Amino acid sequence: MGTTSLRPRTLTATAAALRDGTVTSIGLTEAAMAAADRGDAVYGAYLTRLDETAFAAARRADAELAAGLDRGPLHGIPIGVKDIIATAEAATTAQSLVHDRGWLAGTDATVAIRLKAAGAVLTGKTTTMEFACGMPEQEHPFPIPRNPWRTGRWAGGSSSGAGIGVATGMFLAGIGSDTAGSIRVPAAFCGVTGLMPGYGRVPRTGCVPLGYSLDRIGPLARSVRDCAAVLEVLAGPDPADPDSATGPVRRPEFRGDLTGLRIGVVRDHHFPPGRDPALDGVFAEALAVLAGLGARLSGITLPYPAELVTAVQVTVASEALAHHRAELCHRWLDFSRGTRGLLATGALVTGADYVQAQRVRRVAQRAIDGLFTEVDLVVCPTASVGAPRFESLLSPAGLPENEELFGVIHTPYWNGLANPVLALPMGFTADGLPLSLQLAGPVRGETELLEAGDAFQSATGWHLRTPPEPS
């Protein structure tokens, strides 16, 4: 199996190959580990590799499939898990010097339990931003995640390692979390597909929190179909998570036809002066694909854009401080500069500010629910640029203070709502960096969203493009 590669193999195609005997889980795991051996010193996808337990899981999967026990589409599939999610095999670091290494030691988060029950092979714990918010720093003993298309560029965050690992063949899906874009931004910048499920669809038990009322767990993978397969395993109620949704997610029917689907096109605020010159043409071509599949496109304006983004910023700063306040008082210098900046901002937010932010979110949710009576989906760019250079991200204070950056990433708006959102590749900049399309659906509309995203990918091949092998 030495020539086996996971690039650009999709999870769903690999699941079929496992069942027809053309590949084995051991072979897939060997290929995943070989890709990490070749590239991870450059890319920084992993904090902890789980080679020994991964190979044991792969041997078990092969034996079970040979005996006729089929646990579903993730059976025998290599998957990476963001290192804010507890797994029994390794400590959860949250990429922080502050986080207690004994936190939930030897315990699996609910999503890890479900992945293992589905026969998945967990290959390791993937890199993040400190506590999913603070930019990596050279001074701290953690890998610096780098974009596989251009290592001088950012991979996106905070589910950085998940995006890198899928793009480079270190695993076939990564489990990330999204509080202000942390699944969709690395998916966009690494050229893969990312799904932020609707709020509560996937339980967060065993996940280090950032914003209690914002956090969601979801997949990054090569294709929409891959994300759908992972969501089917992860979704469902959990008594330990009071926000987990009880309703089932209907399995998508991938017909490749969007006839009659009403898609609202958002342009306001998504095409700023600092956008990449290729964005206009790439987005126009993506819209043409959707129209060619039968969708009916119409221009729309999102309600309360500035107000809702501000409400998300107030909420995440306040809720992050609520979780980290005690440690912040005693270990200020052990936090990264970016994390300190966010938490200190939370200390400036009053109770009245926080309450008002939640009122804004409720008003905006009612407005967006009304919008989804007029359209079935909403489409816009995920970001207006390709992956930025590292030096453009950090001010001398170590904070991503560049106003232009906040003006060209369009994910936080949707975190203030309960709606599911997809990020999927739609083309490239002139210098070869991925550009991404963002599709949003109504609350509990994951199925329709996935069907539309798959139709787009059935008519394009952007999601199958892979970055160059490491030199």
Sequence and secondary structure as in RCSB ss.txt:
>XXXX:A:sequence
MGTTSLRPRTLTATAAALRDGTVTSIGLTEAAMAAADRGDAVYGAYLTRLDETAFAAARRADAELAAGLDRGPLH
GIPIGVKDIIATAEAATTAQSLVHDRGWLAGTDATVAIRLKAAGAVLTGKTTTMEFACGMPEQEHPFPIPRNPWR
TGRWAGGSSSGAGIGVATGMFLAGIGSDTAGSIRVPAAFCGVTGLMPGYGRVPRTGCVPLGYSLDRIGPLARSVR
DCAAVLEVLAGPDPADPDSATGPVRRPEFRGDLTGLRIGVVRDHHFPPGRDPALDGVFAEALAVLAGLGARLSGI
TLPYPAELVTAVQVTVASEALAHHRAELCHRWLDFSRGTRGLLATGALVTGADYVQAQRVRRVAQRAIDGLFTEV
DLVVCPTASVGAPRFESLLSPAGLPENEELFGVIHTPYWNGLANPVLALPMGFTADGLPLSLQLAGPVRGETELL
EAGDAFQSATGWHLRTPPEPS
>XXXX:A:secstr
 TT   SS  HHHHHHHHHHTSS HHHHHHHHHHHHHHHHHHH  EEEE HHHHHHHHHHHHHHHHTT    TTT
T EEEEETTB BTTB   TT SSS TTTTTT   HHHHHHHHTT EEEEEE  SBTTTB   TTSSS   B TT 
TTBB  SSSHHHHHHHHHTS SEEEEEESSSTTHHHHHHHT EEEE  TTSS  TTB  S TTT EEEEEESSHH
HHHHHHHHH S  TT TT   S        S  TT EEEEE TTTS TTS TTHHHHHHHHHHHHHHTT EEEEE
  SSHHHHHHHHHHHHHHHHHHHHHHHHHH GGGS HHHHHHHHHHHT  HHHHHHHHHHHHHHHHHHHHHTTT 
SEEEEESBSSS  BGGGT  TTSS   HHHHHHB  HHHHTS   EEEEEEEE TTS EEEEEEE  TT HHHHH
HHHHHHHHT  GGG       
